[in-house]
């Protein structure tokens, strides 16, 4: 069920799996990136999610300030809400992969990061 839609990120909930899925699309400006991340936190809590999938297949490049902001603000908040495994769908773009790698390396919240080629494979592992 789609619960949020913007030009750069859609958010879906799979209620029976208590899973929130971010679907990133192309380049994200600072404002749009942070808006989607804050909406993620709101919806993760509202729907009592315990699982999270970040679909970066079609994500574009991201400013390093944004990856740092996400690693300092979003992942710790998700961890405090009970997230244990941060599931990532592998991006097509090398630039997007570098952004994902920065978030993973900066993480200090004890999350496990798992990579999958498709959303369905990630969902099947929940």
Secondary structure, 3 states (H helix, E strand, C coil): CEEEECCCEEEEEEHHHCEEEEEEEECCCHHHHHHHHHHHHHHHHHCCCCEEEEEEEEECCCCHHHHHHHHHHHHHHHHHCCCCEEEEECCCCHHHHHHHHHHHHHCCCCCEEEEECCHHHHHHCC
